[in-house]
Amino acid sequence: MLVMQNAMEPSIQVEQPWPAHASPSAFLTAEDEGGSIVGRCGLEVKPMTDMGITPSASGIYGQGSSEESQPRVLLRELVVEERCRRQGLGRKLCMQCEAVARSWGFDEIMLFVDERNTNAVALYEKIGYAFVVPPSPPSENAVVDFFRKVTADPVAMRKQLGR
């Protein structure tokens, strides 16, 4: 277990492999000075295409695709307690995830985010993530716009990691 800590800042622990996940995987937690968890996220290596599509056991996803899936690092479920947001903790968790991904020999990291979560999208863009495919522009169809507002529409983002 790796612990990163500065005075007056939450510590970040990295557990590898992520419990109940195959290796390589990791579970990162951020704890405040009192030991309470105030943030967390996970990393796992999954077979995905360059577009972020995970082939299913039946092969439905990616059928007809000229692109083969390959192992890619996926940053998952980044959550920071509300009282600790906008203080750099999400950024620190992402940076630690990127360091772990590099230590595994990967040069990119991917994630999925609900495009309506503007705060998360802004964080990811600020630290160098880019949309794999740009989000859909607003529609002139009221029914389409309604469903976009009420349903989760996760989109893939990627960041190239420097060595």
Phi and psi in radians as a Rosetta constraint file:
Dihedral C 1 N 2 CA 2 C 2 CIRCULARHARMONIC -1.741 0.35
Dihedral N 2 CA 2 C 2 N 3 CIRCULARHARMONIC 2.348 0.35
Dihedral C 2 N 3 CA 3 C 3 CIRCULARHARMONIC -2.154 0.35
Dihedral N 3 CA 3 C 3 N 4 CIRCULARHARMONIC 2.217 0.35
Dihedral C 3 N 4 CA 4 C 4 CIRCULARHARMONIC -1.997 0.35
Dihedral N 4 CA 4 C 4 N 5 CIRCULARHARMONIC 2.208 0.35
Dihedral C 4 N 5 CA 5 C 5 CIRCULARHARMONIC -2.618 0.35
Dihedral N 5 CA 5 C 5 N 6 CIRCULARHARMONIC 2.380 0.35
Dihedral C 5 N 6 CA 6 C 6 CIRCULARHARMONIC -2.067 0.35
Dihedral N 6 CA 6 C 6 N 7 CIRCULARHARMONIC 2.724 0.35
Dihedral C 6 N 7 CA 7 C 7 CIRCULARHARMONIC -0.995 0.35
Dihedral N 7 CA 7 C 7 N 8 CIRCULARHARMONIC 2.367 0.35
Dihedral C 7 N 8 CA 8 C 8 CIRCULARHARMONIC 1.196 0.35
Dihedral N 8 CA 8 C 8 N 9 CIRCULARHARMONIC 0.209 0.35
Dihedral C 8 N 9 CA 9 C 9 CIRCULARHARMONIC -2.130 0.35
Dihedral N 9 CA 9 C 9 N 10 CIRCULARHARMONIC 2.654 0.35
Dihedral C 9 N 10 CA 10 C 10 CIRCULARHARMONIC -1.065 0.35
Dihedral N 10 CA 10 C 10 N 11 CIRCULARHARMONIC 2.567 0.35
Dihedral C 10 N 11 CA 11 C 11 CIRCULARHARMONIC -1.562 0.35
Dihedral N 11 CA 11 C 11 N 12 CIRCULARHARMONIC 2.643 0.35
Dihedral C 11 N 12 CA 12 C 12 CIRCULARHARMONIC -2.060 0.35
Dihedral N 12 CA 12 C 12 N 13 CIRCULARHARMONIC 2.165 0.35
Dihedral C 12 N 13 CA 13 C 13 CIRCULARHARMONIC -1.881 0.35
Dihedral N 13 CA 13 C 13 N 14 CIRCULARHARMONIC 2.451 0.35
Dihedral C 13 N 14 CA 14 C 14 CIRCULARHARMONIC -2.068 0.35
Dihedral N 14 CA 14 C 14 N 15 CIRCULARHARMONIC 2.093 0.35
Dihedral C 14 N 15 CA 15 C 15 CIRCULARHARMONIC -1.905 0.35
Dihedral N 15 CA 15 C 15 N 16 CIRCULARHARMONIC 2.171 0.35
Dihedral C 15 N 16 CA 16 C 16 CIRCULARHARMONIC -2.221 0.35
Dihedral N 16 CA 16 C 16 N 17 CIRCULARHARMONIC 2.337 0.35
Dihedral C 16 N 17 CA 17 C 17 CIRCULARHARMONIC -1.300 0.35
Dihedral N 17 CA 17 C 17 N 18 CIRCULARHARMONIC 2.837 0.35
Dihedral C 17 N 18 CA 18 C 18 CIRCULARHARMONIC -1.028 0.35
Dihedral N 18 CA 18 C 18 N 19 CIRCULARHARMONIC 2.236 0.35
Dihedral C 18 N 19 CA 19 C 19 CIRCULARHARMONIC -0.889 0.35
Dihedral N 19 CA 19 C 19 N 20 CIRCULARHARMONIC 2.351 0.35
Dihedral C 19 N 20 CA 20 C 20 CIRCULARHARMONIC 1.252 0.35
Dihedral N 20 CA 20 C 20 N 21 CIRCULARHARMONIC 0.140 0.35
Dihedral C 20 N 21 CA 21 C 21 CIRCULARHARMONIC -2.018 0.35
Dihedral N 21 CA 21 C 21 N 22 CIRCULARHARMONIC 2.701 0.35
Dihedral C 21 N 22 CA 22 C 22 CIRCULARHARMONIC -1.305 0.35
Dihedral N 22 CA 22 C 22 N 23 CIRCULARHARMONIC 2.779 0.35
Dihedral C 22 N 23 CA 23 C 23 CIRCULARHARMONIC -1.497 0.35
Dihedral N 23 CA 23 C 23 N 24 CIRCULARHARMONIC 2.521 0.35
Dihedral C 23 N 24 CA 24 C 24 CIRCULARHARMONIC -1.464 0.35
Dihedral N 24 CA 24 C 24 N 25 CIRCULARHARMONIC 2.308 0.35
Dihedral C 24 N 25 CA 25 C 25 CIRCULARHARMONIC -2.741 0.35
Dihedral N 25 CA 25 C 25 N 26 CIRCULARHARMONIC 2.845 0.35
Dihedral C 25 N 26 CA 26 C 26 CIRCULARHARMONIC -2.670 0.35
Dihedral N 26 CA 26 C 26 N 27 CIRCULARHARMONIC 2.627 0.35
Dihedral C 26 N 27 CA 27 C 27 CIRCULARHARMONIC -2.183 0.35
Dihedral N 27 CA 27 C 27 N 28 CIRCULARHARMONIC 2.130 0.35
Dihedral C 27 N 28 CA 28 C 28 CIRCULARHARMONIC -1.919 0.35
Dihedral N 28 CA 28 C 28 N 29 CIRCULARHARMONIC 2.339 0.35
Dihedral C 28 N 29 CA 29 C 29 CIRCULARHARMONIC -2.226 0.35
Dihedral N 29 CA 29 C 29 N 30 CIRCULARHARMONIC 2.542 0.35
Dihedral C 29 N 30 CA 30 C 30 CIRCULARHARMONIC -1.984 0.35
Dihedral N 30 CA 30 C 30 N 31 CIRCULARHARMONIC 2.243 0.35
Dihedral C 30 N 31 CA 31 C 31 CIRCULARHARMONIC -2.074 0.35
Dihedral N 31 CA 31 C 31 N 32 CIRCULARHARMONIC 2.514 0.35
Dihedral C 31 N 32 CA 32 C 32 CIRCULARHARMONIC -1.410 0.35
Dihedral N 32 CA 32 C 32 N 33 CIRCULARHARMONIC -3.131 0.35
Dihedral C 32 N 33 CA 33 C 33 CIRCULARHARMONIC -1.037 0.35
Dihedral N 33 CA 33 C 33 N 34 CIRCULARHARMONIC -0.492 0.35
Dihedral C 33 N 34 CA 34 C 34 CIRCULARHARMONIC -1.466 0.35
Dihedral N 34 CA 34 C 34 N 35 CIRCULARHARMONIC -0.014 0.35
Dihedral C 34 N 35 CA 35 C 35 CIRCULARHARMONIC 1.566 0.35
Dihedral N 35 CA 35 C 35 N 36 CIRCULARHARMONIC 0.083 0.35
Dihedral C 35 N 36 CA 36 C 36 CIRCULARHARMONIC -1.408 0.35
Dihedral N 36 CA 36 C 36 N 37 CIRCULARHARMONIC 2.411 0.35
Dihedral C 36 N 37 CA 37 C 37 CIRCULARHARMONIC -1.283 0.35
Dihedral N 37 CA 37 C 37 N 38 CIRCULARHARMONIC 2.201 0.35
Dihedral C 37 N 38 CA 38 C 38 CIRCULARHARMONIC -2.078 0.35
Dihedral N 38 CA 38 C 38 N 39 CIRCULARHARMONIC -0.051 0.35
Dihedral C 38 N 39 CA 39 C 39 CIRCULARHARMONIC -2.924 0.35
Dihedral N 39 CA 39 C 39 N 40 CIRCULARHARMONIC 2.726 0.35
Dihedral C 39 N 40 CA 40 C 40 CIRCULARHARMONIC -2.846 0.35
Dihedral N 40 CA 40 C 40 N 41 CIRCULARHARMONIC 2.794 0.35
Dihedral C 40 N 41 CA 41 C 41 CIRCULARHARMONIC -2.882 0.35
Dihedral N 41 CA 41 C 41 N 42 CIRCULARHARMONIC 2.967 0.35
Dihedral C 41 N 42 CA 42 C 42 CIRCULARHARMONIC -2.280 0.35
Dihedral N 42 CA 42 C 42 N 43 CIRCULARHARMONIC 2.811 0.35
Dihedral C 42 N 43 CA 43 C 43 CIRCULARHARMONIC -2.295 0.35
Dihedral N 43 CA 43 C 43 N 44 CIRCULARHARMONIC 2.429 0.35
Dihedral C 43 N 44 CA 44 C 44 CIRCULARHARMONIC -2.610 0.35
Dihedral N 44 CA 44 C 44 N 45 CIRCULARHARMONIC 2.699 0.35
Dihedral C 44 N 45 CA 45 C 45 CIRCULARHARMONIC -1.726 0.35
Dihedral N 45 CA 45 C 45 N 46 CIRCULARHARMONIC 2.180 0.35
Dihedral C 45 N 46 CA 46 C 46 CIRCULARHARMONIC -2.321 0.35
Dihedral N 46 CA 46 C 46 N 47 CIRCULARHARMONIC 2.632 0.35
Dihedral C 46 N 47 CA 47 C 47 CIRCULARHARMONIC -1.287 0.35
Dihedral N 47 CA 47 C 47 N 48 CIRCULARHARMONIC 2.139 0.35
Dihedral C 47 N 48 CA 48 C 48 CIRCULARHARMONIC -2.514 0.35
Dihedral N 48 CA 48 C 48 N 49 CIRCULARHARMONIC 2.694 0.35
Dihedral C 48 N 49 CA 49 C 49 CIRCULARHARMONIC -1.396 0.35
Dihedral N 49 CA 49 C 49 N 50 CIRCULARHARMONIC 3.030 0.35
Dihedral C 49 N 50 CA 50 C 50 CIRCULARHARMONIC -1.075 0.35
Dihedral N 50 CA 50 C 50 N 51 CIRCULARHARMONIC -0.408 0.35
Dihedral C 50 N 51 CA 51 C 51 CIRCULARHARMONIC -1.539 0.35
Dihedral N 51 CA 51 C 51 N 52 CIRCULARHARMONIC -0.041 0.35
Dihedral C 51 N 52 CA 52 C 52 CIRCULARHARMONIC 1.537 0.35
Dihedral N 52 CA 52 C 52 N 53 CIRCULARHARMONIC 0.309 0.35
Dihedral C 52 N 53 CA 53 C 53 CIRCULARHARMONIC -1.575 0.35
Dihedral N 53 CA 53 C 53 N 54 CIRCULARHARMONIC 2.264 0.35
Dihedral C 53 N 54 CA 54 C 54 CIRCULARHARMONIC -1.693 0.35
Dihedral N 54 CA 54 C 54 N 55 CIRCULARHARMONIC 2.113 0.35
Dihedral C 54 N 55 CA 55 C 55 CIRCULARHARMONIC -1.138 0.35
Dihedral N 55 CA 55 C 55 N 56 CIRCULARHARMONIC 2.403 0.35
Dihedral C 55 N 56 CA 56 C 56 CIRCULARHARMONIC -1.536 0.35
Dihedral N 56 CA 56 C 56 N 57 CIRCULARHARMONIC 2.964 0.35
Dihedral C 56 N 57 CA 57 C 57 CIRCULARHARMONIC -1.049 0.35
Dihedral N 57 CA 57 C 57 N 58 CIRCULARHARMONIC -0.566 0.35
Dihedral C 57 N 58 CA 58 C 58 CIRCULARHARMONIC -1.485 0.35
Dihedral N 58 CA 58 C 58 N 59 CIRCULARHARMONIC -0.127 0.35
Dihedral C 58 N 59 CA 59 C 59 CIRCULARHARMONIC 1.382 0.35
Dihedral N 59 CA 59 C 59 N 60 CIRCULARHARMONIC 0.235 0.35
Dihedral C 59 N 60 CA 60 C 60 CIRCULARHARMONIC -1.132 0.35
Dihedral N 60 CA 60 C 60 N 61 CIRCULARHARMONIC -0.861 0.35
Dihedral C 60 N 61 CA 61 C 61 CIRCULARHARMONIC -1.254 0.35
Dihedral N 61 CA 61 C 61 N 62 CIRCULARHARMONIC 2.355 0.35
Dihedral C 61 N 62 CA 62 C 62 CIRCULARHARMONIC 1.500 0.35
Dihedral N 62 CA 62 C 62 N 63 CIRCULARHARMONIC -0.033 0.35
Dihedral C 62 N 63 CA 63 C 63 CIRCULARHARMONIC -1.081 0.35
Dihedral N 63 CA 63 C 63 N 64 CIRCULARHARMONIC 2.366 0.35
Dihedral C 63 N 64 CA 64 C 64 CIRCULARHARMONIC 1.366 0.35
Dihedral N 64 CA 64 C 64 N 65 CIRCULARHARMONIC -0.013 0.35
Dihedral C 64 N 65 CA 65 C 65 CIRCULARHARMONIC -1.423 0.35
Dihedral N 65 CA 65 C 65 N 66 CIRCULARHARMONIC 2.415 0.35
Dihedral C 65 N 66 CA 66 C 66 CIRCULARHARMONIC -1.418 0.35
Dihedral N 66 CA 66 C 66 N 67 CIRCULARHARMONIC -0.083 0.35
Dihedral C 66 N 67 CA 67 C 67 CIRCULARHARMONIC -1.773 0.35
Dihedral N 67 CA 67 C 67 N 68 CIRCULARHARMONIC 2.288 0.35
Dihedral C 67 N 68 CA 68 C 68 CIRCULARHARMONIC -1.540 0.35
Dihedral N 68 CA 68 C 68 N 69 CIRCULARHARMONIC 2.610 0.35
Dihedral C 68 N 69 CA 69 C 69 CIRCULARHARMONIC -1.408 0.35
Dihedral N 69 CA 69 C 69 N 70 CIRCULARHARMONIC 2.718 0.35
Dihedral C 69 N 70 CA 70 C 70 CIRCULARHARMONIC -2.569 0.35
Dihedral N 70 CA 70 C 70 N 71 CIRCULARHARMONIC 2.826 0.35
Dihedral C 70 N 71 CA 71 C 71 CIRCULARHARMONIC -1.100 0.35
Dihedral N 71 CA 71 C 71 N 72 CIRCULARHARMONIC 2.260 0.35
Dihedral C 71 N 72 CA 72 C 72 CIRCULARHARMONIC -2.397 0.35
Dihedral N 72 CA 72 C 72 N 73 CIRCULARHARMONIC 2.613 0.35
Dihedral C 72 N 73 CA 73 C 73 CIRCULARHARMONIC -1.478 0.35
Dihedral N 73 CA 73 C 73 N 74 CIRCULARHARMONIC 2.281 0.35
Dihedral C 73 N 74 CA 74 C 74 CIRCULARHARMONIC -2.047 0.35
Dihedral N 74 CA 74 C 74 N 75 CIRCULARHARMONIC 2.089 0.35
Dihedral C 74 N 75 CA 75 C 75 CIRCULARHARMONIC -1.427 0.35
Dihedral N 75 CA 75 C 75 N 76 CIRCULARHARMONIC 2.218 0.35
Dihedral C 75 N 76 CA 76 C 76 CIRCULARHARMONIC -2.210 0.35
Dihedral N 76 CA 76 C 76 N 77 CIRCULARHARMONIC 2.524 0.35
Dihedral C 76 N 77 CA 77 C 77 CIRCULARHARMONIC 0.930 0.35
Dihedral N 77 CA 77 C 77 N 78 CIRCULARHARMONIC 0.863 0.35
Dihedral C 77 N 78 CA 78 C 78 CIRCULARHARMONIC -1.245 0.35
Dihedral N 78 CA 78 C 78 N 79 CIRCULARHARMONIC 2.136 0.35
Dihedral C 78 N 79 CA 79 C 79 CIRCULARHARMONIC -2.398 0.35
Dihedral N 79 CA 79 C 79 N 80 CIRCULARHARMONIC 2.322 0.35
Dihedral C 79 N 80 CA 80 C 80 CIRCULARHARMONIC -2.184 0.35
Dihedral N 80 CA 80 C 80 N 81 CIRCULARHARMONIC 2.298 0.35
Dihedral C 80 N 81 CA 81 C 81 CIRCULARHARMONIC -0.972 0.35
Dihedral N 81 CA 81 C 81 N 82 CIRCULARHARMONIC 2.457 0.35
Dihedral C 81 N 82 CA 82 C 82 CIRCULARHARMONIC -0.941 0.35
Dihedral N 82 CA 82 C 82 N 83 CIRCULARHARMONIC -0.708 0.35
Dihedral C 82 N 83 CA 83 C 83 CIRCULARHARMONIC -1.176 0.35
Dihedral N 83 CA 83 C 83 N 84 CIRCULARHARMONIC -0.265 0.35
Dihedral C 83 N 84 CA 84 C 84 CIRCULARHARMONIC -1.870 0.35
Dihedral N 84 CA 84 C 84 N 85 CIRCULARHARMONIC 0.075 0.35
Dihedral C 84 N 85 CA 85 C 85 CIRCULARHARMONIC -1.298 0.35
Dihedral N 85 CA 85 C 85 N 86 CIRCULARHARMONIC 2.760 0.35
Dihedral C 85 N 86 CA 86 C 86 CIRCULARHARMONIC 1.115 0.35
Dihedral N 86 CA 86 C 86 N 87 CIRCULARHARMONIC 0.491 0.35
Dihedral C 86 N 87 CA 87 C 87 CIRCULARHARMONIC -2.142 0.35
Dihedral N 87 CA 87 C 87 N 88 CIRCULARHARMONIC 0.133 0.35
Dihedral C 87 N 88 CA 88 C 88 CIRCULARHARMONIC 1.644 0.35
Dihedral N 88 CA 88 C 88 N 89 CIRCULARHARMONIC 0.014 0.35
Dihedral C 88 N 89 CA 89 C 89 CIRCULARHARMONIC -1.226 0.35
Dihedral N 89 CA 89 C 89 N 90 CIRCULARHARMONIC -0.735 0.35
Dihedral C 89 N 90 CA 90 C 90 CIRCULARHARMONIC -1.034 0.35
Dihedral N 90 CA 90 C 90 N 91 CIRCULARHARMONIC -0.736 0.35
Dihedral C 90 N 91 CA 91 C 91 CIRCULARHARMONIC -1.080 0.35
Dihedral N 91 CA 91 C 91 N 92 CIRCULARHARMONIC -0.768 0.35
Dihedral C 91 N 92 CA 92 C 92 CIRCULARHARMONIC -1.130 0.35
Dihedral N 92 CA 92 C 92 N 93 CIRCULARHARMONIC -0.697 0.35
Dihedral C 92 N 93 CA 93 C 93 CIRCULARHARMONIC -1.095 0.35
Dihedral N 93 CA 93 C 93 N 94 CIRCULARHARMONIC -0.747 0.35
Dihedral C 93 N 94 CA 94 C 94 CIRCULARHARMONIC -1.086 0.35
Dihedral N 94 CA 94 C 94 N 95 CIRCULARHARMONIC -0.766 0.35
Dihedral C 94 N 95 CA 95 C 95 CIRCULARHARMONIC -1.095 0.35
Dihedral N 95 CA 95 C 95 N 96 CIRCULARHARMONIC -0.685 0.35
Dihedral C 95 N 96 CA 96 C 96 CIRCULARHARMONIC -1.174 0.35
Dihedral N 96 CA 96 C 96 N 97 CIRCULARHARMONIC -0.687 0.35
Dihedral C 96 N 97 CA 97 C 97 CIRCULARHARMONIC -1.037 0.35
Dihedral N 97 CA 97 C 97 N 98 CIRCULARHARMONIC -0.746 0.35
Dihedral C 97 N 98 CA 98 C 98 CIRCULARHARMONIC -1.116 0.35
Dihedral N 98 CA 98 C 98 N 99 CIRCULARHARMONIC -0.677 0.35
Dihedral C 98 N 99 CA 99 C 99 CIRCULARHARMONIC -1.116 0.35
Dihedral N 99 CA 99 C 99 N 100 CIRCULARHARMONIC -0.716 0.35
Dihedral C 99 N 100 CA 100 C 100 CIRCULARHARMONIC -1.121 0.35
Dihedral N 100 CA 100 C 100 N 101 CIRCULARHARMONIC -0.799 0.35
Dihedral C 100 N 101 CA 101 C 101 CIRCULARHARMONIC -1.021 0.35
Dihedral N 101 CA 101 C 101 N 102 CIRCULARHARMONIC -0.753 0.35
Dihedral C 101 N 102 CA 102 C 102 CIRCULARHARMONIC -1.094 0.35
Dihedral N 102 CA 102 C 102 N 103 CIRCULARHARMONIC -0.696 0.35
Dihedral C 102 N 103 CA 103 C 103 CIRCULARHARMONIC -1.139 0.35
Dihedral N 103 CA 103 C 103 N 104 CIRCULARHARMONIC -0.425 0.35
Dihedral C 103 N 104 CA 104 C 104 CIRCULARHARMONIC -1.449 0.35
Dihedral N 104 CA 104 C 104 N 105 CIRCULARHARMONIC -0.088 0.35
Dihedral C 104 N 105 CA 105 C 105 CIRCULARHARMONIC 1.640 0.35
Dihedral N 105 CA 105 C 105 N 106 CIRCULARHARMONIC 0.247 0.35
Dihedral C 105 N 106 CA 106 C 106 CIRCULARHARMONIC -1.679 0.35
Dihedral N 106 CA 106 C 106 N 107 CIRCULARHARMONIC 2.616 0.35
Dihedral C 106 N 107 CA 107 C 107 CIRCULARHARMONIC -1.988 0.35
Dihedral N 107 CA 107 C 107 N 108 CIRCULARHARMONIC 0.187 0.35
Dihedral C 107 N 108 CA 108 C 108 CIRCULARHARMONIC -2.636 0.35
Dihedral N 108 CA 108 C 108 N 109 CIRCULARHARMONIC 2.818 0.35
Dihedral C 108 N 109 CA 109 C 109 CIRCULARHARMONIC -2.435 0.35
Dihedral N 109 CA 109 C 109 N 110 CIRCULARHARMONIC 2.496 0.35
Dihedral C 109 N 110 CA 110 C 110 CIRCULARHARMONIC -2.136 0.35
Dihedral N 110 CA 110 C 110 N 111 CIRCULARHARMONIC 2.809 0.35
Dihedral C 110 N 111 CA 111 C 111 CIRCULARHARMONIC -2.687 0.35
Dihedral N 111 CA 111 C 111 N 112 CIRCULARHARMONIC 2.890 0.35
Dihedral C 111 N 112 CA 112 C 112 CIRCULARHARMONIC -2.111 0.35
Dihedral N 112 CA 112 C 112 N 113 CIRCULARHARMONIC 2.425 0.35
Dihedral C 112 N 113 CA 113 C 113 CIRCULARHARMONIC -2.435 0.35
Dihedral N 113 CA 113 C 113 N 114 CIRCULARHARMONIC 2.528 0.35
Dihedral C 113 N 114 CA 114 C 114 CIRCULARHARMONIC -1.237 0.35
Dihedral N 114 CA 114 C 114 N 115 CIRCULARHARMONIC 2.064 0.35
Dihedral C 114 N 115 CA 115 C 115 CIRCULARHARMONIC -1.077 0.35
Dihedral N 115 CA 115 C 115 N 116 CIRCULARHARMONIC -0.279 0.35
Dihedral C 115 N 116 CA 116 C 116 CIRCULARHARMONIC -1.392 0.35
Dihedral N 116 CA 116 C 116 N 117 CIRCULARHARMONIC -0.246 0.35
Dihedral C 116 N 117 CA 117 C 117 CIRCULARHARMONIC -1.446 0.35
Dihedral N 117 CA 117 C 117 N 118 CIRCULARHARMONIC 1.386 0.35
Dihedral C 117 N 118 CA 118 C 118 CIRCULARHARMONIC -1.102 0.35
Dihedral N 118 CA 118 C 118 N 119 CIRCULARHARMONIC -0.554 0.35
Dihedral C 118 N 119 CA 119 C 119 CIRCULARHARMONIC -1.160 0.35
Dihedral N 119 CA 119 C 119 N 120 CIRCULARHARMONIC -0.765 0.35
Dihedral C 119 N 120 CA 120 C 120 CIRCULARHARMONIC -1.147 0.35
Dihedral N 120 CA 120 C 120 N 121 CIRCULARHARMONIC -0.786 0.35
Dihedral C 120 N 121 CA 121 C 121 CIRCULARHARMONIC -1.030 0.35
Dihedral N 121 CA 121 C 121 N 122 CIRCULARHARMONIC -0.756 0.35
Dihedral C 121 N 122 CA 122 C 122 CIRCULARHARMONIC -1.085 0.35
Dihedral N 122 CA 122 C 122 N 123 CIRCULARHARMONIC -0.731 0.35
Dihedral C 122 N 123 CA 123 C 123 CIRCULARHARMONIC -1.056 0.35
Dihedral N 123 CA 123 C 123 N 124 CIRCULARHARMONIC -0.901 0.35
Dihedral C 123 N 124 CA 124 C 124 CIRCULARHARMONIC -1.070 0.35
Dihedral N 124 CA 124 C 124 N 125 CIRCULARHARMONIC -0.742 0.35
Dihedral C 124 N 125 CA 125 C 125 CIRCULARHARMONIC -1.130 0.35
Dihedral N 125 CA 125 C 125 N 126 CIRCULARHARMONIC -0.685 0.35
Dihedral C 125 N 126 CA 126 C 126 CIRCULARHARMONIC -1.088 0.35
Dihedral N 126 CA 126 C 126 N 127 CIRCULARHARMONIC -0.562 0.35
Dihedral C 126 N 127 CA 127 C 127 CIRCULARHARMONIC -1.745 0.35
Dihedral N 127 CA 127 C 127 N 128 CIRCULARHARMONIC 0.233 0.35
Dihedral C 127 N 128 CA 128 C 128 CIRCULARHARMONIC 1.868 0.35
Dihedral N 128 CA 128 C 128 N 129 CIRCULARHARMONIC 0.078 0.35
Dihedral C 128 N 129 CA 129 C 129 CIRCULARHARMONIC -1.433 0.35
Dihedral N 129 CA 129 C 129 N 130 CIRCULARHARMONIC 2.582 0.35
Dihedral C 129 N 130 CA 130 C 130 CIRCULARHARMONIC -2.314 0.35
Dihedral N 130 CA 130 C 130 N 131 CIRCULARHARMONIC 2.623 0.35
Dihedral C 130 N 131 CA 131 C 131 CIRCULARHARMONIC -1.137 0.35
Dihedral N 131 CA 131 C 131 N 132 CIRCULARHARMONIC 2.388 0.35
Dihedral C 131 N 132 CA 132 C 132 CIRCULARHARMONIC -1.163 0.35
Dihedral N 132 CA 132 C 132 N 133 CIRCULARHARMONIC -0.790 0.35
Dihedral C 132 N 133 CA 133 C 133 CIRCULARHARMONIC -2.246 0.35
Dihedral N 133 CA 133 C 133 N 134 CIRCULARHARMONIC 2.271 0.35
Dihedral C 133 N 134 CA 134 C 134 CIRCULARHARMONIC -0.995 0.35
Dihedral N 134 CA 134 C 134 N 135 CIRCULARHARMONIC 2.550 0.35
Dihedral C 134 N 135 CA 135 C 135 CIRCULARHARMONIC -1.008 0.35
Dihedral N 135 CA 135 C 135 N 136 CIRCULARHARMONIC 2.677 0.35
Dihedral C 135 N 136 CA 136 C 136 CIRCULARHARMONIC -1.156 0.35
Dihedral N 136 CA 136 C 136 N 137 CIRCULARHARMONIC 2.404 0.35
Dihedral C 136 N 137 CA 137 C 137 CIRCULARHARMONIC -1.232 0.35
Dihedral N 137 CA 137 C 137 N 138 CIRCULARHARMONIC 2.781 0.35
Dihedral C 137 N 138 CA 138 C 138 CIRCULARHARMONIC -0.974 0.35
Dihedral N 138 CA 138 C 138 N 139 CIRCULARHARMONIC 2.555 0.35
Dihedral C 138 N 139 CA 139 C 139 CIRCULARHARMONIC -1.735 0.35
Dihedral N 139 CA 139 C 139 N 140 CIRCULARHARMONIC 2.742 0.35
Dihedral C 139 N 140 CA 140 C 140 CIRCULARHARMONIC -1.595 0.35
Dihedral N 140 CA 140 C 140 N 141 CIRCULARHARMONIC 0.034 0.35
Dihedral C 140 N 141 CA 141 C 141 CIRCULARHARMONIC -1.674 0.35
Dihedral N 141 CA 141 C 141 N 142 CIRCULARHARMONIC 2.047 0.35
Dihedral C 141 N 142 CA 142 C 142 CIRCULARHARMONIC -1.069 0.35
Dihedral N 142 CA 142 C 142 N 143 CIRCULARHARMONIC -0.628 0.35
Dihedral C 142 N 143 CA 143 C 143 CIRCULARHARMONIC -1.178 0.35
Dihedral N 143 CA 143 C 143 N 144 CIRCULARHARMONIC -0.779 0.35
Dihedral C 143 N 144 CA 144 C 144 CIRCULARHARMONIC -1.071 0.35
Dihedral N 144 CA 144 C 144 N 145 CIRCULARHARMONIC -0.811 0.35
Dihedral C 144 N 145 CA 145 C 145 CIRCULARHARMONIC -1.070 0.35
Dihedral N 145 CA 145 C 145 N 146 CIRCULARHARMONIC -0.689 0.35
Dihedral C 145 N 146 CA 146 C 146 CIRCULARHARMONIC -1.044 0.35
Dihedral N 146 CA 146 C 146 N 147 CIRCULARHARMONIC -0.866 0.35
Dihedral C 146 N 147 CA 147 C 147 CIRCULARHARMONIC -1.155 0.35
Dihedral N 147 CA 147 C 147 N 148 CIRCULARHARMONIC -0.584 0.35
Dihedral C 147 N 148 CA 148 C 148 CIRCULARHARMONIC -1.134 0.35
Dihedral N 148 CA 148 C 148 N 149 CIRCULARHARMONIC -0.578 0.35
Dihedral C 148 N 149 CA 149 C 149 CIRCULARHARMONIC -1.325 0.35
Dihedral N 149 CA 149 C 149 N 150 CIRCULARHARMONIC -0.509 0.35
Dihedral C 149 N 150 CA 150 C 150 CIRCULARHARMONIC -1.856 0.35
Dihedral N 150 CA 150 C 150 N 151 CIRCULARHARMONIC -0.114 0.35
Dihedral C 150 N 151 CA 151 C 151 CIRCULARHARMONIC -2.070 0.35
Dihedral N 151 CA 151 C 151 N 152 CIRCULARHARMONIC 2.532 0.35
Dihedral C 151 N 152 CA 152 C 152 CIRCULARHARMONIC -1.191 0.35
Dihedral N 152 CA 152 C 152 N 153 CIRCULARHARMONIC 2.378 0.35
Dihedral C 152 N 153 CA 153 C 153 CIRCULARHARMONIC -2.310 0.35
Dihedral N 153 CA 153 C 153 N 154 CIRCULARHARMONIC 1.331 0.35
Dihedral C 153 N 154 CA 154 C 154 CIRCULARHARMONIC -1.173 0.35
Dihedral N 154 CA 154 C 154 N 155 CIRCULARHARMONIC 2.397 0.35
Dihedral C 154 N 155 CA 155 C 155 CIRCULARHARMONIC -2.119 0.35
Dihedral N 155 CA 155 C 155 N 156 CIRCULARHARMONIC 2.615 0.35
Dihedral C 155 N 156 CA 156 C 156 CIRCULARHARMONIC -1.468 0.35
Dihedral N 156 CA 156 C 156 N 157 CIRCULARHARMONIC 2.449 0.35
Dihedral C 156 N 157 CA 157 C 157 CIRCULARHARMONIC -2.250 0.35
Dihedral N 157 CA 157 C 157 N 158 CIRCULARHARMONIC 2.700 0.35
Dihedral C 157 N 158 CA 158 C 158 CIRCULARHARMONIC -2.451 0.35
Dihedral N 158 CA 158 C 158 N 159 CIRCULARHARMONIC 2.639 0.35
Dihedral C 158 N 159 CA 159 C 159 CIRCULARHARMONIC -2.390 0.35
Dihedral N 159 CA 159 C 159 N 160 CIRCULARHARMONIC 2.291 0.35
Dihedral C 159 N 160 CA 160 C 160 CIRCULARHARMONIC -1.397 0.35
Dihedral N 160 CA 160 C 160 N 161 CIRCULARHARMONIC 2.314 0.35
Dihedral C 160 N 161 CA 161 C 161 CIRCULARHARMONIC -1.748 0.35
Dihedral N 161 CA 161 C 161 N 162 CIRCULARHARMONIC 2.264 0.35
Dihedral C 161 N 162 CA 162 C 162 CIRCULARHARMONIC -1.375 0.35
Dihedral N 162 CA 162 C 162 N 163 CIRCULARHARMONIC 2.699 0.35
